[in-house]
Structure formats: C-alpha cells, structure tokens
Amino acid sequence: MKVVSVINYKGGVGKTTITANIAAFVASKGKRVLMIDLDPQANLTFSFINNVIWEETYAENKTLKNFFQPVIRENPQKISLDSIIIPIEVDGIKMGLISSHLELISIDTDLAACLGGPNLYILNRNFLKTHNILRKGITDLRSRYDLVLIDCPPNFNTVVKNALAASDFYLVPAKMDYLSTFGIEQLNKNSEDFVKEHNQCVASVKDNTFTEISPRMLGVVPTMISIYGGEPIQNNQHFINRVKQDHYHLFPYLRENTNIHSMAPLRGVPVILSEKTNPAVVGVVEELENLSQKFMEKVGI
C-alpha cells in the first residue's frame, strides 16, 4: 500500500480535482483505492456524495470527526478508520472514501492542545501520539488498499502533519504564478523540518510503538495553465521553468477549464471518466490520464 498526501499552502490550486481524478484512474486499472478528505470544506466528499444525502446518512457517524474525537478525549472506545469508510461506485469503478466534516477545524485546535507536557520526555511523547493518530489508523488498512490518497486543507496545521506522518509521498499541485510557486520551497522546508523533529522524538522516547517517518516529495503538478497555440502562455511557462530550475520533478500540466471541472462534482463523476465525445473535453481528459499514468509510475503502483 502506498500513501500519498496532496498538499499546498494555497487554496484553489486543484488539490481536490487531482485527488479525485487520480483516484478514479488508478481504480479503473483494477487497483484498490481509498480517498481521505482532510479538508473541513469537504469538497472531495461532495464531489462524490450529494450534500443532502451526506447530511442525512453520514454526517453523524461516518466522518473523520468520529475517528479523531475518541482519541483526543482518551476514550477507550476508539473507532477504526475501516468503520467510517464509505463505499463509492462511479461508472462501475469502486473506491473507498473517508468523509471530512466542518468540525475538523475544532479538531485541529483540540489536537494542538494535546502537544503540551510537564517535561521533555512527555512533550516528545505527546508530539508523537498527536501526530501519529492517522498513521496508526491507515496502517490497519494495509491489506485492504493499494493506494491511499489524502486531500489536505491549504495549511500546515496538526491535521496536515498527521497526513504527512502517514504518507510515503506528497504531491504538490500549484498554479504557475508567483504566489503558488513561491510557497513550494517553504512547504518542502517545513515538511523536512517536521520529519526531522518527529524522528528526533522517536530517538528520544525509545518506544517501539513509534517509528521514524520518511515522506518524500513526488513533484509538482502545474495546474490551471492557459494554452495558446497548443502551448502554455509565456507567463505560465516562465514559472514552469522556475520550478524546473529549482530541481523539483515536474508532472504533466493541466490546462485551465473552469466549466468542465466545475460541473464534475455536480454529476458526481470525475472528469477523467468523461466520454470523449465532446472535442472540448478530449484534451482535458487526455491531460488527466497522462498525469495519472505518470503518477502511477512514479509511486510504483
């Protein structure tokens, strides 16, 4: 099983779109795929489940809120991630989804409050306990899935660090503009700092319940590219070249197409599964397929 987090500090760069479409593509190849929606906005969740149905059927008992709350409250009656997986079937393709919840915002605050301690040993142990909750839950699913994709919120809070601790890799979607590309280096640095701190705590605590982590950046996906004459416009190309110069692996780009991508959640079907009957859709689908194929090769699925 490979675990990949989709992360960027900046919102609106296509994290959810990439998560949903790669998941559908990998599942269409016969692999067992689980999606985890860590963003309180729950866009990934509502890309597959109608919000009314979610409220009536899943909101109370089948979300990440239900998984995190007993751990935070040290309730012995903890629940497994397996018990909150929602089965999804789209055009005959089966996947699993773990739903987000708006209250993940307060969950993050509660998690941050668990980090204190009266001495260095307790501080280090609480650091590990707090940041390994999701990792322990995912480890229990190892025999059930080939790929777990985690859609992260646009920040680097305690919940996102849980995702990073659980991951083998992280993928960074970014618009090719100044602000989005500027944050890539900072995200990479903060991730490396977190991994270093985590592993130092493991060495200090010396409890085999906790082990070292080593998530690696898979690369950058240029998103929302404007095309002219079959190529990215000059401004986009400038920032694509900058990312290359910074020696990050660059995945195939995805073009801007608000209409096609915005309609997909309404239908509950990722764009990559669209019929290639509309000429406007063909290029978008082929780009998503190319990205997903390169992703599978890079991850080793």
GUBABA-835737 format. One record per residue: x, y negated, z of N, C-alpha, C in turn. Coordinates in steps of 0.2 Angstrom, whole numbers, plus 5000, padded with zeros to 4 digits. Example, Ala and Ser with C-alpha at 12.3 -4.5 7.8 and 13.67 -1.06 7.14 Angstrom:
BEGIN
n.xx_n.yy_n.zz_ca.xx_ca.yy_ca.zz_c.xx_c.yy_c.zz
5066_5028_5039_5062_5022_5039_5066_5016_5039 $
5064_5011_5035_5068_5005_5036_5064_5000_5039 $
***
This chain:
BEGIN
n.xx_n.yy_n.zz_ca.xx_ca.yy_ca.zz_c.xx_c.yy_c.zz
5004_5006_5000_5000_5000_5000_5004_4994_5000 $
5003_4989_4996_5006_4983_4995_5001_4977_4998 $
5004_4973_5002_5000_4967_5004_5003_4960_5002 $
4999_4956_4999_5001_4950_4996_4996_4945_4998 $
4999_4939_5001_4996_4933_5003_4996_4928_4997 $
4991_4925_4996_4991_4919_4991_4990_4913_4994 $
4996_4909_4994_4997_4903_4999_4999_4897_4995 $
4996_4891_4997_4999_4885_4995_4996_4880_5000 $
5000_4875_5002_4998_4870_5007_4992_4866_5004 $
4992_4865_4998_4987_4860_4994_4981_4864_4992 $
4975_4861_4993_4969_4864_4991_4968_4863_4984 $
4963_4867_4981_4961_4865_4974_4966_4867_4969 $
4970_4872_4970_4976_4874_4965_4974_4881_4962 $
4969_4884_4964_4967_4890_4961_4968_4897_4964 $
4969_4896_4971_4971_4902_4975_4965_4907_4975 $
4959_4905_4976_4954_4910_4976_4952_4913_4969 $
4953_4909_4964_4952_4911_4957_4957_4916_4955 $
4963_4915_4957_4969_4920_4956_4968_4926_4960 $
4966_4926_4966_4964_4932_4970_4959_4936_4968 $
4953_4933_4966_4948_4937_4963_4949_4940_4957 $
4953_4937_4952_4954_4939_4946_4959_4945_4946 $
4965_4944_4949_4970_4949_4950_4967_4955_4953 $
4963_4954_4958_4959_4960_4962_4955_4964_4957 $
4951_4960_4953_4947_4964_4948_4951_4968_4943 $
4956_4965_4941_4960_4968_4935_4964_4974_4938 $
4967_4973_4944_4970_4979_4947_4965_4985_4949 $
4959_4983_4951_4954_4988_4952_4952_4991_4946 $
4952_4988_4940_4950_4990_4934_4955_4995_4931 $
4961_4995_4934_4966_5000_4932_4966_5006_4937 $
4961_5007_4941_4960_5013_4945_4963_5013_4951 $
4966_5007_4953_4969_5006_4960_4964_5004_4965 $
4965_5006_4971_4961_5004_4977_4963_4997_4980 $
4958_4992_4979_4959_4985_4981_4955_4983_4986 $
4958_4979_4991_4954_4976_4997_4956_4968_4996 $
4951_4964_4996_4952_4957_4997_4950_4954_5004 $
4954_4950_5007_4953_4947_5013_4953_4940_5012 $
4947_4937_5014_4946_4930_5014_4947_4926_5021 $
4953_4923_5021_4955_4920_5027_4953_4912_5027 $
4950_4910_5022_4949_4903_5022_4942_4901_5025 $
4941_4897_5030_4934_4896_5033_4929_4893_5028 $
4931_4890_5022_4927_4888_5017_4923_4894_5014 $
4926_4900_5014_4923_4906_5012_4922_4906_5004 $
4926_4903_5000_4925_4903_4993_4926_4910_4990 $
4930_4914_4992_4931_4920_4989_4925_4925_4991 $
4923_4924_4997_4917_4928_4999_4911_4926_4995 $
4910_4920_4994_4904_4918_4990_4905_4919_4982 $
4911_4920_4980_4912_4922_4973_4909_4929_4972 $
4908_4933_4977_4905_4940_4976_4899_4941_4979 $
4897_4937_4984_4891_4938_4988_4887_4932_4988 $
4881_4932_4987_4876_4926_4987_4876_4924_4994 $
4876_4917_4995_4877_4915_5002_4871_4916_5006 $
4865_4917_5003_4859_4918_5007_4859_4926_5010 $
4861_4930_5005_4862_4937_5007_4867_4938_5012 $
4873_4934_5011_4878_4934_5016_4876_4932_5023 $
4872_4927_5023_4869_4924_5030_4865_4929_5033 $
4860_4933_5029_4856_4937_5032_4859_4944_5034 $
4864_4946_5030_4866_4953_5031_4873_4954_5034 $
4877_4949_5033_4884_4950_5035_4887_4945_5040 $
4884_4939_5041_4887_4933_5045_4888_4935_5052 $
4883_4939_5055_4883_4940_5062_4888_4945_5064 $
4889_4951_5060_4893_4956_5062_4899_4958_5058 $
4899_4956_5052_4904_4958_5047_4909_4953_5044 $
4912_4949_5048_4917_4944_5046_4923_4945_5050 $
4928_4941_5048_4934_4941_5052_4934_4938_5059 $
4929_4934_5060_4927_4931_5066_4926_4937_5071 $
4922_4942_5069_4921_4948_5073_4927_4952_5075 $
4932_4952_5070_4939_4955_5071_4943_4951_5076 $
4944_4945_5075_4948_4941_5080_4946_4940_5087 $
4939_4939_5087_4937_4937_5094_4938_4941_5100 $
4937_4948_5099_4938_4953_5104_4946_4953_5106 $
4950_4952_5102_4957_4952_5103_4959_4945_5107 $
4957_4940_5105_4958_4933_5109_4955_4934_5116 $
4949_4937_5117_4946_4937_5123_4949_4943_5127 $
4954_4947_5124_4956_4953_5128_4951_4958_5130 $
4946_4958_5125_4940_4963_5126_4943_4970_5124 $
4942_4975_5128_4944_4982_5127_4941_4985_5121 $
4935_4982_5120_4930_4985_5114_4932_4981_5108 $
4939_4982_5106_4941_4979_5099_4938_4983_5093 $
4937_4979_5088_4934_4982_5082_4940_4983_5077 $
4939_4988_5072_4944_4989_5067_4942_4984_5061 $
4947_4983_5056_4946_4980_5050_4941_4984_5046 $
4942_4990_5046_4938_4995_5042_4931_4994_5043 $
4929_4993_5050_4922_4992_5051_4919_4986_5048 $
4923_4981_5046_4919_4975_5043_4921_4974_5036 $
4923_4979_5033_4924_4979_5025_4917_4980_5022 $
4916_4975_5017_4910_4975_5013_4912_4978_5006 $
4908_4984_5004_4910_4986_4998_4907_4982_4992 $
4911_4981_4987_4909_4976_4982_4909_4981_4975 $
4904_4980_4971_4905_4983_4964_4903_4978_4959 $
4907_4977_4954_4906_4972_4949_4907_4976_4942 $
4902_4976_4938_4903_4979_4932_4906_4986_4932 $
4904_4990_4937_4906_4997_4938_4913_4997_4942 $
4916_4991_4943_4923_4991_4947_4922_4990_4954 $
4924_4995_4958_4923_4995_4965_4929_4992_4969 $
4928_4987_4974_4933_4984_4978_4930_4984_4985 $
4935_4982_4990_4933_4980_4996_4934_4973_4998 $
4929_4970_5002_4930_4963_5004_4929_4962_5011 $
4934_4958_5014_4933_4956_5021_4931_4949_5021 $
4925_4947_5024_4922_4941_5023_4925_4936_5028 $
4926_4930_5026_4928_4924_5030_4921_4922_5034 $
4923_4916_5038_4917_4913_5042_4919_4906_5044 $
4915_4902_5044_4917_4895_5046_4920_4894_5052 $
4918_4898_5057_4921_4898_5064_4928_4900_5064 $
4931_4902_5058_4938_4904_5058_4942_4897_5060 $
4939_4892_5059_4943_4885_5061_4944_4885_5069 $
4939_4887_5073_4940_4888_5080_4944_4894_5082 $
4943_4899_5078_4948_4905_5080_4955_4903_5080 $
4957_4899_5075_4964_4897_5074_4966_4893_5080 $
4961_4888_5083_4963_4885_5089_4964_4889_5095 $
4959_4894_5095_4960_4899_5101_4966_4903_5100 $
4968_4905_5094_4975_4909_5093_4981_4905_5096 $
4980_4898_5094_4986_4894_5096_4987_4893_5103 $
4981_4894_5107_4981_4893_5114_4984_4899_5117 $
4984_4905_5113_4987_4911_5116_4995_4911_5116 $
4998_4906_5113_5005_4906_5112_5009_4904_5119 $
5006_4902_5124_5010_4899_5130_5012_4905_5134 $
5016_4903_5139_5018_4908_5144_5023_4905_5149 $
5023_4908_5155_5027_4905_5161_5035_4906_5160 $
5037_4911_5156_5044_4911_5155_5046_4914_5148 $
5052_4914_5146_5054_4915_5139_5052_4922_5136 $
5052_4927_5141_5050_4934_5138_5043_4934_5137 $
5039_4931_5141_5031_4931_5140_5030_4926_5134 $
5033_4921_5133_5032_4917_5127_5034_4921_5121 $
5039_4924_5121_5041_4928_5115_5036_4934_5113 $
5034_4937_5119_5029_4942_5118_5022_4940_5116 $
5020_4934_5118_5014_4931_5116_5014_4929_5109 $
5020_4926_5107_5021_4924_5100_5020_4931_5095 $
5023_4936_5097_5022_4942_5093_5015_4945_5093 $
5012_4945_5099_5005_4948_5100_5000_4943_5095 $
5001_4937_5096_4997_4932_5092_4997_4933_5085 $
5003_4933_5082_5005_4933_5075_5004_4940_5072 $
5003_4945_5076_5003_4952_5073_4996_4955_5073 $
4991_4951_5075_4984_4954_5075_4982_4957_5068 $
4982_4953_5063_4980_4955_5057_4985_4961_5054 $
4991_4960_5055_4996_4965_5053_4994_4972_5056 $
4992_4972_5062_4991_4979_5065_4984_4982_5062 $
4979_4977_5061_4973_4979_5058_4974_4982_5051 $
4978_4979_5047_4979_4981_5040_4983_4987_5040 $
4988_4988_5044_4992_4994_5045_4987_5000_5045 $
4982_5000_5049_4977_5005_5050_4974_5007_5043 $
4974_5003_5038_4971_5004_5032_4976_5007_5027 $
4982_5008_5029_4987_5010_5024_4985_5016_5019 $
4982_5021_5022_4980_5026_5017_4974_5025_5013 $
4971_5020_5014_4964_5018_5010_4965_5014_5004 $
4970_5010_5004_4971_5005_4998_4978_5005_4995 $
4978_5003_4989_4984_5002_4985_4987_4995_4986 $
4982_4990_4986_4984_4983_4986_4979_4980_4991 $
4982_4975_4995_4978_4971_4999_4980_4964_4997 $
4975_4960_4995_4976_4953_4993_4973_4948_4998 $
4976_4943_5001_4974_4939_5006_4974_4932_5003 $
4968_4929_5003_4966_4922_5001_4967_4918_5007 $
4972_4913_5007_4974_4909_5013_4971_4902_5012 $
4969_4899_5018_4967_4892_5018_4974_4887_5016 $
4972_4881_5014_4978_4877_5012_4981_4874_5018 $
4985_4878_5022_4989_4875_5028_4994_4880_5030 $
4997_4879_5036_5002_4884_5038_5000_4885_5046 $
4994_4887_5047_4992_4887_5054_4993_4895_5057 $
4991_4896_5063_4992_4903_5066_4988_4908_5062 $
4983_4907_5059_4979_4912_5055_4983_4914_5049 $
4986_4908_5045_4990_4909_5039_4997_4913_5041 $
4999_4912_5047_5005_4915_5049_5004_4923_5050 $
4998_4924_5053_4995_4931_5053_4996_4935_5046 $
4993_4931_5041_4993_4934_5035_5001_4935_5032 $
5005_4930_5033_5012_4931_5031_5015_4937_5035 $
5014_4937_5041_5017_4943_5045_5015_4950_5043 $
5009_4950_5040_5006_4956_5037_5008_4958_5030 $
5011_4953_5027_5012_4954_5020_5019_4956_5018 $
5019_4960_5012_5026_4962_5009_5028_4956_5005 $
5023_4952_5002_5025_4947_4997_5020_4941_4998 $
5022_4935_4996_5017_4930_4995_5018_4926_4988 $
5012_4924_4985_5011_4922_4979_5009_4914_4979 $
5012_4910_4976_5011_4903_4976_5008_4900_4970 $
5001_4899_4970_4998_4895_4964_5000_4888_4965 $
5001_4884_4959_5002_4877_4960_5001_4874_4954 $
4997_4868_4954_4996_4864_4948_5003_4861_4947 $
5004_4860_4940_5011_4857_4938_5011_4849_4939 $
5010_4847_4945_5011_4839_4946_5015_4838_4952 $
5017_4832_4954_5022_4830_4959_5020_4833_4966 $
5014_4832_4968_5012_4834_4975_5012_4842_4976 $
5009_4845_4971_5009_4853_4971_5015_4856_4971 $
5020_4854_4967_5026_4857_4966_5031_4855_4972 $
5030_4849_4974_5034_4846_4980_5033_4851_4986 $
5027_4853_4987_5026_4857_4993_5029_4865_4992 $
5031_4867_4987_5033_4874_4986_5039_4875_4990 $
5044_4870_4990_5050_4871_4994_5049_4871_5001 $
5044_4867_5003_5043_4866_5010_5039_4872_5013 $
5035_4875_5009_5032_4881_5010_5037_4887_5011 $
5041_4887_5006_5046_4893_5006_5051_4892_5013 $
5053_4886_5014_5057_4885_5020_5053_4887_5026 $
5047_4884_5027_5043_4886_5033_5042_4893_5034 $
5041_4897_5028_5040_4904_5028_5046_4907_5031 $
5052_4905_5028_5058_4908_5031_5060_4907_5038 $
5058_4901_5040_5059_4899_5047_5054_4903_5052 $
5048_4904_5050_5043_4908_5053_5046_4916_5054 $
5048_4918_5048_5051_4925_5048_5057_4926_5053 $
5061_4921_5053_5067_4921_5057_5065_4921_5064 $
5060_4916_5066_5058_4916_5073_5055_4922_5075 $
5050_4925_5071_5047_4931_5073_5052_4937_5074 $
5057_4938_5070_5062_4943_5071_5066_4942_5076 $
5068_4936_5078_5072_4935_5084_5068_4937_5090 $
5061_4935_5090_5057_4938_5096_5057_4945_5096 $
5056_4949_5091_5057_4956_5091_5063_4958_5094 $
5069_4955_5092_5075_4957_5095_5075_4956_5103 $
5072_4950_5105_5072_4948_5112_5067_4953_5116 $
5062_4954_5114_5057_4958_5118_5058_4965_5118 $
5061_4968_5113_5063_4975_5113_5058_4980_5115 $
5052_4979_5111_5046_4983_5112_5045_4986_5105 $
5045_4993_5104_5044_4996_5098_5037_4995_5095 $
5032_4992_5099_5026_4990_5096_5026_4985_5091 $
5032_4981_5091_5033_4976_5086_5039_4977_5082 $
5039_4976_5076_5044_4977_5071_5046_4971_5067 $
5051_4970_5064_5053_4965_5060_5049_4964_5054 $
5048_4958_5051_5044_4957_5045_5049_4954_5040 $
5047_4955_5033_5052_4953_5028_5047_4951_5022 $
5042_4947_5023_5039_4945_5017_5043_4941_5012 $
5042_4942_5005_5046_4938_5000_5042_4935_4995 $
5044_4929_4993_5040_4925_4988_5040_4929_4981 $
5034_4931_4979_5034_4934_4972_5036_4929_4967 $
5033_4923_4968_5035_4917_4962_5029_4912_4962 $
5029_4908_4957_5024_4903_4957_5020_4904_4951 $
5013_4903_4951_5009_4903_4946_5007_4896_4944 $
5009_4893_4938_5007_4887_4936_4999_4887_4934 $
4995_4883_4937_4988_4883_4936_4985_4876_4933 $
4979_4877_4930_4976_4871_4928_4980_4867_4923 $
4983_4871_4918_4988_4867_4913_4983_4865_4908 $
4985_4859_4906_4982_4856_4900_4986_4858_4893 $
4982_4860_4889_4985_4863_4882_4984_4858_4877 $
4989_4857_4873_4989_4853_4867_4993_4856_4861 $
4990_4857_4856_4994_4861_4850_4997_4867_4852 $
4993_4871_4857_4995_4878_4859_5000_4878_4864 $
5002_4872_4867_5007_4872_4872_5005_4867_4878 $
5008_4868_4884_5007_4863_4889_5009_4856_4887 $
5005_4851_4890_5006_4844_4888_5013_4843_4891 $
5016_4837_4889_5023_4835_4891_5023_4835_4899 $
5018_4832_4902_5019_4831_4909_5019_4837_4913 $
5014_4842_4911_5014_4849_4914_5021_4852_4913 $
5023_4852_4907_5030_4855_4905_5035_4853_4909 $
5035_4846_4911_5041_4843_4915_5041_4847_4922 $
5035_4848_4925_5035_4851_4931_5036_4859_4931 $
5034_4862_4925_5036_4869_4924_5044_4870_4924 $
5047_4865_4921_5054_4865_4920_5058_4864_4927 $
5055_4860_4931_5057_4858_4938_5057_4865_4942 $
5051_4868_4942_5051_4874_4946_5056_4880_4943 $
5057_4880_4937_5062_4885_4934_5069_4883_4937 $
5070_4876_4937_5077_4874_4939_5078_4875_4946 $
5073_4876_4950_5073_4877_4957_5074_4885_4958 $
5074_4889_4953_5075_4896_4953_5070_4900_4956 $
5064_4898_4956_5058_4902_4958_5056_4906_4952 $
5054_4912_4953_5051_4916_4947_5044_4913_4945 $
5044_4912_4938_5038_4908_4936_5033_4913_4932 $
5027_4914_4934_5022_4918_4931_5019_4915_4925 $
5016_4919_4921_5012_4915_4915_5007_4910_4918 $
5007_4905_4914_5002_4899_4916_4995_4901_4915 $
4991_4897_4918_4983_4897_4917_4981_4890_4915 $
4977_4890_4910_4975_4884_4907_4969_4881_4911 $
4968_4874_4911_4963_4871_4914_4956_4873_4910 $
4951_4875_4914_4945_4876_4910_4939_4876_4916 $
4937_4870_4918_4933_4870_4924_4926_4873_4922 $
4923_4873_4916_4917_4876_4915_4917_4884_4916 $
4922_4887_4913_4922_4894_4913_4923_4897_4921 $
4928_4893_4924_4930_4896_4931_4924_4894_4936 $
4921_4888_4935_4916_4886_4940_4909_4890_4939 $
4908_4893_4933_4902_4897_4933_4903_4904_4935 $
4909_4907_4936_4910_4914_4938_4908_4915_4945 $
4909_4911_4950_4906_4913_4956_4898_4913_4956 $
4895_4909_4952_4888_4909_4952_4885_4916_4949 $
4889_4919_4945_4887_4925_4942_4890_4931_4946 $
4894_4930_4951_4897_4935_4955_4902_4940_4951 $
4904_4937_4945_4909_4941_4941_4915_4937_4939 $
4921_4940_4941_4927_4936_4939_4928_4935_4932 $
4931_4929_4930_4932_4928_4923_4935_4933_4919 $
4940_4937_4922_4944_4942_4919_4940_4948_4916 $
4933_4948_4919_4929_4954_4917_4924_4951_4912 $
4925_4945_4909_4920_4942_4904_4921_4946_4898 $
4915_4946_4894_4916_4949_4887_4919_4944_4883 $
4924_4946_4878_4927_4941_4874_4924_4940_4868 $
4917_4938_4868_4913_4936_4863_4913_4929_4861 $
4914_4925_4866_4915_4918_4866_4922_4916_4864 $
4924_4912_4859_4931_4910_4857_4934_4906_4863 $
4930_4902_4866_4932_4898_4872_4934_4902_4878 $
4932_4908_4878_4933_4912_4884_4939_4917_4883 $
4941_4918_4876_4946_4923_4875_4953_4921_4877 $
4955_4915_4876_4961_4913_4878_4962_4913_4886 $
4957_4911_4889_4957_4911_4897_4957_4918_4900 $
4954_4922_4897_4954_4929_4899_4961_4933_4898 $
4963_4931_4892_4970_4934_4890_4975_4932_4895 $
4975_4925_4896_4980_4922_4901_4979_4926_4908 $
4973_4927_4910_4972_4930_4917_4975_4937_4916 $
4973_4941_4911_4976_4948_4910_4983_4948_4910 $
4986_4943_4907_4994_4943_4906_4997_4942_4913 $
4994_4937_4917_4996_4936_4924_4995_4942_4928 $
4990_4945_4928_4988_4951_4932_4993_4957_4930 $
4994_4958_4924_4999_4963_4922_5006_4962_4925 $
5008_4956_4924_5015_4954_4926_5015_4954_4934 $
5010_4953_4937_5009_4953_4945_5010_4961_4947 $
5006_4965_4943_5007_4972_4945_5014_4975_4944 $
5017_4973_4939_5024_4975_4938_5029_4972_4943 $
5028_4966_4945_5032_4963_4950_5031_4966_4957 $
5025_4967_4959_5024_4970_4965_5025_4978_4965 $
5025_4981_4960_5027_4988_4959_5021_4992_4961 $
5015_4990_4958_5009_4995_4959_5008_4999_4953 $
***
